[in-house]
């Protein structure tokens, strides 16, 4: 059976990679199709950048879960 910390770590790595790729996609789209006259990005670009931020936030929460999982495991070992 897979260790929960391992699963969370794998998920974190995947989310961070997805975040990077989404940012790259948004940047590429911004370069190919610049925003409006005011310099604001198009809705598609903004959507991709927002998704990238959300994925990065979820990855950060996963990292926090990893730390909690490790702390819990350490306290369990101390009680045994």
N, C-alpha and C positions, 0 to 999 in steps of 0.2 A: 504494500500500500504506500502511496506517495505521502511524504511528510507535508503537512499544511504549509510550513514555511517555504518549502520548495515550490509548491503550487503558487503561492502568493508571489514569490520571487519571479517565477516564469511569467506570470500574469503582468507583473510590473514591467519587466523587460519588454514584453509584447506591446503594452500600452505606450511605453516611452517611444518605441520604434514607430508605432502608428502615429503618434503625435508628431514625430520628426517628419514622417512621410507626408502627413497632411499639411504641415507648414510648408514643406517644399512644393507641394502641389499648389497651395494658395499663392506662394511667391511666384511660381512659374506662370500661373494664370494672371496674376497682377502684371507681370512683365509683358505677357502676350496681349492682354486686354486691359489697359490702364483704366482707372476709375473715372469719375465725373470731373467736371472742370474745377471743383473745389479740392480735388485731390483725395476724395473719399474713395475707398475701394468699392468695387461692384458688390452686389449682394452675394454672389457666388463666392467671391474671395473672402468676404467677411464671414460667411458661413463656414468655410474651411478653416479659417483662423480661429473662430469660436470653438469649433469641434476640436482643434488641436489643443487649445487651452483646457477644454473640458477633459480630454484624455490625459493630459499632463497632471491635472488636479486629481483624477482618479488614481493615477499611478502613484502620486504622492501619498494618498490615503492607503494604498496597498503597502507602501514602504513602512508607514506607521504600523500597519497590521503585522508586518514581519517583525518589527521590534517588539510589539506586544506579545507575539507568539513566542519569541525567543525568551522574553522575560518570564512568561508563564512556564515554559519548559524548565527554565533554571529554578524557579520556585518549587516546581514539582520534584525536581531532583533533590533539592534541599530537604524536602519533607520525607523522602524515602529513606 
